[in-house]
Amino acid sequence: AAPCSNGTGAAAPTRFAADLEELFGRIPLEPTALLRLRATFADNDIDGVDALRLLTDADYKELGLSLGVRRKLIAALDPSSAAAGALLPPAAAALPVVTPTPPIAGALPPSSSEGSLNGRLN
């Protein structure tokens, strides 16, 4: 094997672009998982966020990333997707947001002692 550039026989640490270093700080992973992720990116010449944005979920899977790591990485790349429900289960993410509308004036029947709750409770 050819000697490594640092002369120690150990692999030289990979220097990533500042944007990728910042991304690593936002991914909620255990230290060992983060080390594996960094090694995977280095082994595959992924040196910046621009390169990551070109990849699909299938590409991440081909790199050997687990489902959890893939989802955390995708959410970290696009924080607005996490806020929009990307980290929710598909059924929950598909639920529509319902906001109540105020009643229209005059649309309710006039209250009377016969038809109102008041008349039934007394």
Long-range contacts (C-beta under 8 A, 24 or more apart in sequence): 14-38, 14-41, 14-42, 14-47, 16-41, 16-42, 16-47, 16-48, 17-47, 17-48, 17-49, 19-48, 19-49, 19-50, 20-46, 20-47, 20-48, 20-49, 20-52, 23-49, 23-52, 23-76, 23-77, 26-76, 26-79, 27-69, 27-72, 27-73, 27-76, 28-72, 29-69, 29-72, 33-69, 37-65, 37-69, 37-73, 40-64, 40-65, 49-77, 52-77, 53-77
